[in-house]
Amino acid sequence: MSPAELDAACRALPGVTMVIQWGADAVYKVGGRIFAITGPTGGVSFKVTDIAYEALTESGRARPAPYLARAKWVYFDRLADLDKGEMRDWLATAHALVAAKLTRAQRAEIGL
């Protein structure tokens, strides 16, 4: 997956905004909460379920995301090596996990 394809996949999800933070990282948010981050080094981090976190980190496919591992985030070193369809599914799941933590009013405000 390319950075442009990741950007398009994230922005296709409802209520998503993107900001550049921490220098040059593209930070994708829903309702003001982060669900995915990609940086200039070509890596990507995103929130996953508890089961996916264990499976991905124990298999060695991903590693715990720096600073965010305690919240069940994973980090992939190279976005370019990831399957497009699988990545779209992970991003949709990350979005849903974060959106589920929003208040009812916040979800209604962004059309969820």
C-alpha positions as CSV (number, residue, x, y, z in Angstrom):
1,M,0.0,0.0,0.0
2,S,1.3,3.4,-0.8
3,P,0.9,6.5,1.4
4,A,-1.6,8.0,-1.0
5,E,-3.7,4.8,-0.9
6,L,-3.6,4.8,2.9
7,D,-4.7,8.5,2.9
8,A,-7.6,7.7,0.6
9,A,-8.6,4.7,2.6
10,C,-8.6,6.7,5.9
11,R,-10.4,9.7,4.4
12,A,-13.1,7.4,3.0
13,L,-14.2,6.5,6.5
14,P,-16.9,8.6,8.1
15,G,-16.0,11.6,10.2
16,V,-12.2,11.4,9.5
17,T,-9.8,14.3,9.7
18,M,-6.1,14.3,9.1
19,V,-3.5,16.7,10.6
20,I,0.2,16.8,10.4
21,Q,1.7,16.5,13.9
22,W,5.0,15.8,15.6
23,G,7.0,17.2,12.7
24,A,5.8,15.3,9.6
25,D,3.5,12.5,10.8
26,A,0.1,12.2,9.2
27,V,-2.3,11.6,12.0
28,Y,-5.8,10.3,11.2
29,K,-8.6,11.1,13.7
30,V,-12.3,10.4,14.2
31,G,-14.1,12.7,16.6
32,G,-10.7,14.2,17.6
33,R,-9.3,10.8,18.6
34,I,-6.4,9.2,16.8
35,F,-6.9,5.9,15.1
36,A,-3.9,5.7,12.7
37,I,-0.5,7.4,12.2
38,T,2.0,7.3,9.4
39,G,5.3,9.0,9.1
40,P,8.0,10.0,6.7
41,T,10.0,6.9,7.4
42,G,7.3,4.7,5.7
43,G,5.9,3.0,8.8
44,V,2.3,3.0,10.0
45,S,0.7,2.6,13.5
46,F,-2.9,1.9,14.2
47,K,-5.3,0.6,16.9
48,V,-6.2,-3.1,16.9
49,T,-8.4,-5.4,18.9
50,D,-6.8,-7.3,21.8
51,I,-6.7,-10.5,19.9
52,A,-5.2,-8.9,16.7
53,Y,-2.6,-7.2,18.9
54,E,-1.5,-10.6,20.4
55,A,-1.6,-12.3,17.0
56,L,0.3,-9.7,15.1
57,T,3.0,-9.0,17.7
58,E,3.6,-12.7,18.7
59,S,3.9,-13.8,15.0
60,G,6.4,-11.0,14.3
61,R,4.3,-9.4,11.6
62,A,4.1,-6.2,13.6
63,R,5.6,-4.8,16.7
64,P,4.1,-2.9,19.6
65,A,3.7,0.7,18.6
66,P,6.1,3.1,20.5
67,Y,4.2,5.0,23.2
68,L,0.9,3.4,22.3
69,A,1.4,-0.3,22.9
70,R,-0.4,-0.3,26.2
71,A,-3.5,0.9,24.3
72,K,-3.2,-2.1,21.8
73,W,-1.6,-0.3,18.9
74,V,0.7,-2.0,16.5
75,Y,3.5,-0.7,14.2
76,F,4.5,-1.9,10.8
77,D,7.9,-0.7,9.6
78,R,7.0,-0.6,5.9
79,L,3.6,0.4,4.6
80,A,4.7,-0.6,1.1
81,D,4.9,-4.2,2.2
82,L,1.3,-4.4,3.4
83,D,-1.6,-5.9,1.4
84,K,-4.1,-3.2,0.3
85,G,-7.3,-5.1,1.2
86,E,-6.0,-6.3,4.5
87,M,-4.8,-2.8,5.4
88,R,-8.2,-1.3,4.5
89,D,-9.8,-3.8,6.9
90,W,-7.4,-2.9,9.7
91,L,-8.0,0.8,9.2
92,A,-11.8,0.3,9.2
93,T,-11.4,-1.7,12.5
94,A,-9.2,0.9,14.0
95,H,-11.7,3.6,13.1
96,A,-14.6,1.6,14.6
97,L,-12.7,0.9,17.8
98,V,-11.9,4.5,18.4
99,A,-15.4,5.8,17.2
100,A,-17.0,3.4,19.7
101,K,-15.4,5.3,22.6
102,L,-16.9,8.6,21.5
103,T,-20.0,9.9,23.3
104,R,-23.4,9.6,21.6
105,A,-23.4,13.3,20.9
106,Q,-19.9,13.2,19.3
107,R,-20.9,10.3,17.1
108,A,-24.1,12.1,16.0
109,E,-22.2,15.3,15.3
110,I,-19.9,13.5,12.8
111,G,-22.6,11.4,11.3
112,L,-21.9,8.0,12.9
